[in-house]
Amino acid sequence: MKTILFFFSLSFFKIAIGQDSIPTNPYSQTAVIVHKDPRVDILVKKQASINEAIKKASARTAKGYRLLIVNTHNREEAIAAKTKIYTYFPELSAYMTYQSPYFKLKAGNFKTRDEAERVRKSMVTIFPKGVFIINDIVEVKPEKEID
């Protein structure tokens, strides 16, 4: 039994030593050749331009306030309110969105709550159901650089 164990351990030791040698690969010194489709470069440039456009667009938006004019099921009522805003307040931008089942009409791009409050007070007479100030992402006009 000892002899079998001795030969077994000797053969195991030989296998373990044999793993230390690193086989040489005749192809390890050659360069890697990459075959690339030229359309990949076009796609990369297109994605870069899209990312740049998104970056510029996000620079023109900021946290601010808008006035919630109408929140209704009736689309015609929302469109009529939008017409009133453009008639009585042409300087304000109106934004109508649909979040099922409501049509929401928001107006204005205000940086501060005080600006929104001043316009809201003048709108109360035109919209007697109420005009509410809400937090929103607003469009910011880029400031002119002074040379």
C-alpha positions in Angstrom: 0.0 0.0 0.0 2.9 2.3 0.8 4.4 1.7 -2.6 1.2 2.5 -4.4 0.9 5.7 -2.4 4.6 6.5 -3.1 4.2 6.1 -6.9 0.9 8.0 -6.9 2.5 11.0 -5.1 5.5 10.8 -7.4 3.4 11.0 -10.5 1.3 13.8 -9.0 4.5 15.7 -8.2 5.7 15.3 -11.8 2.4 16.6 -13.2 2.5 19.6 -10.9 6.1 20.4 -11.9 5.2 20.0 -15.6 2.6 22.8 -15.3 5.4 25.4 -14.5 6.8 25.3 -18.1 5.2 27.9 -20.3 4.5 26.7 -23.8 5.8 28.9 -26.6 3.3 30.1 -29.1 4.7 30.8 -32.6 1.9 33.2 -33.2 2.4 35.3 -30.1 4.8 37.7 -31.8 2.4 38.7 -34.6 0.2 41.8 -34.7 -3.5 41.8 -34.4 -5.4 43.0 -37.5 -8.8 44.6 -36.9 -11.3 44.8 -39.8 -13.7 47.6 -39.1 -16.7 48.6 -41.1 -16.3 52.3 -42.1 -20.0 53.0 -41.2 -19.0 52.6 -37.6 -17.1 55.9 -37.8 -20.2 57.6 -39.3 -22.4 56.3 -36.5 -19.9 57.5 -33.8 -19.9 61.0 -35.3 -23.7 61.1 -35.5 -24.0 60.0 -31.9 -21.5 62.7 -30.9 -23.5 65.4 -32.6 -26.7 64.2 -30.9 -25.0 64.3 -27.5 -23.8 67.8 -28.2 -27.3 69.0 -29.2 -28.7 67.5 -26.0 -26.0 69.2 -24.0 -26.8 72.6 -25.6 -30.6 72.1 -25.0 -30.1 71.2 -21.4 -28.0 74.4 -21.0 -31.1 76.4 -22.0 -33.3 74.9 -19.3 -33.4 75.4 -15.5 -35.6 74.9 -12.5 -38.3 77.5 -12.3 -42.0 78.1 -12.1 -45.0 78.0 -14.4 -48.6 78.8 -14.0 -51.1 75.9 -14.2 -54.1 77.4 -15.9 -56.3 74.4 -16.7 -56.4 70.7 -15.7 -59.4 69.2 -17.4 -60.8 66.2 -19.3 -62.1 68.4 -22.0 -59.6 69.1 -24.8 -61.7 71.9 -26.3 -61.7 73.7 -22.9 -57.9 73.5 -22.8 -57.6 74.8 -26.3 -59.9 77.7 -25.5 -57.8 78.6 -22.5 -54.7 78.5 -24.6 -56.3 80.9 -27.0 -57.2 83.3 -24.1 -53.6 83.2 -22.9 -52.3 84.1 -26.4 -55.0 86.8 -26.7 -54.5 88.5 -23.3 -50.9 87.6 -22.6 -49.0 87.4 -25.9 -45.6 87.6 -24.2 -46.2 84.3 -22.3 -45.5 80.8 -23.8 -48.3 78.3 -23.4 -47.6 74.5 -23.0 -50.4 72.0 -23.3 -49.7 68.4 -22.3 -51.8 65.3 -22.1 -51.4 63.0 -19.1 -54.2 60.5 -19.3 -57.0 61.4 -18.7 -56.2 65.1 -18.2 -55.2 68.0 -20.5 -52.9 70.3 -18.6 -52.2 73.9 -19.8 -49.2 75.6 -18.3 -48.0 79.1 -19.1 -44.8 81.1 -18.6 -41.2 80.6 -17.9 -40.5 82.3 -14.6 -37.2 82.1 -12.7 -38.6 83.3 -9.4 -41.9 82.7 -7.6 -42.4 86.5 -7.3 -42.5 86.9 -11.1 -45.0 84.1 -11.4 -47.1 85.6 -8.6 -47.4 89.0 -10.3 -48.7 87.4 -13.5 -51.0 85.0 -11.6 -52.7 88.0 -10.0 -53.5 89.5 -13.3 -54.8 86.2 -14.7 -57.3 85.5 -11.9 -59.9 87.8 -13.5 -59.7 85.9 -16.9 -59.6 82.4 -15.3 -62.0 82.5 -12.3 -61.5 78.8 -11.5 -58.0 79.5 -10.4 -54.4 79.8 -11.5 -51.8 77.9 -9.6 -48.0 78.3 -9.4 -46.1 75.1 -9.9 -42.5 74.0 -10.0 -41.3 73.0 -13.4 -38.3 72.9 -15.7 -38.5 76.2 -17.7 -36.8 77.5 -20.8 -34.1 80.1 -20.0 -33.1 82.7 -22.6 -29.3 82.8 -22.9 -27.8 85.9 -21.5 -26.0 88.2 -23.9 -22.3 88.4 -23.4 -20.9 91.9 -22.8 -17.6 92.4 -24.6 
